[in-house]
Amino acid sequence: MRILLALAVSFLAGCHSYYQERIYGNENSPYFSVPIDSTVVLRRDLEVSSRSDRIFFQDGTIVPLREVNRYLPYCFLKLDIWKETPQRVAPDTFTVRRVYDEMRYQLAVHGIRLAQLDRSGTDYQVVAKVHELASERQPDVRDLVCAAWGLPQDMSRVTIKLMREQLGDYFDLQLALAPADSGPSSRGAGSGRRGY
């Protein structure tokens, strides 16, 4: 009986901890997402290269696609339109309209190849946190996506602290007060598999 009581208390304490992190905001916790209506402030001009619709950030610097280390956390800003010519994104304040997790692809433990679906336990999922953005001045700016890899049974490893580290001085995340009913379902139901 004491064991059952101890297990029940542990379970309830874990639920309370999860709730506290979701509501009050622990930026080191993967349970706490950027709240809806937060703002993402771009501090300087960005140029998206020709024949692309996104610009990548890793360790606080802009990184060309071919140099992104997919085994380390990274973020990218995605535009609505892919163009043959470079595209400019001006300093602006974007409002976060929706946040959800999405599995991007799987990576093998060894090598740089993309892994096939393999239940042997040697594949790692790259899980991204997608932030849908809105700006009246620049409606073509669509998403801020941050990703990190981990074991398939793990949850998303993307935290707000990790996002700040990847984005560096280019962006400032200004968090809105999290709503009292925020939980896993409030992030949206986006799930799918896409490259970068």
HELIX and SHEET records of a PDB file:
HELIX    1   1 ARG A    2  TYR A   24  1                                  23    
HELIX    2   2 LEU A   65  GLU A   67  5                                   3    
HELIX    3   3 ILE A  160  LEU A  167  1                                   8    
HELIX    4   4 GLY A  168  TYR A  170  5                                   3    
HELIX    5   5 PRO A  184  ARG A  187  5                                   4    
SHEET    1   A 8 THR A  61  VAL A  63  0                                        
SHEET    2   A 8 SER A  52  GLN A  58 -1                                        
SHEET    3   A 8 TYR A  74  LYS A  83 -1                                        
SHEET    4   A 8 VAL A 141  GLY A 150 -1                                        
SHEET    5   A 8 ASP A 123  ALA A 134 -1                                        
SHEET    6   A 8 ASP A  92  ALA A 108 -1                                        
SHEET    7   A 8 THR A  39  LEU A  42 -1                                        
SHEET    8   A 8 PHE A 171  GLN A 174 -1                                        
SHEET    1   B 2 LEU A  46  VAL A  48  0                                        
SHEET    2   B 2 GLN A  87  VAL A  89 -1                                        
END                                                                             
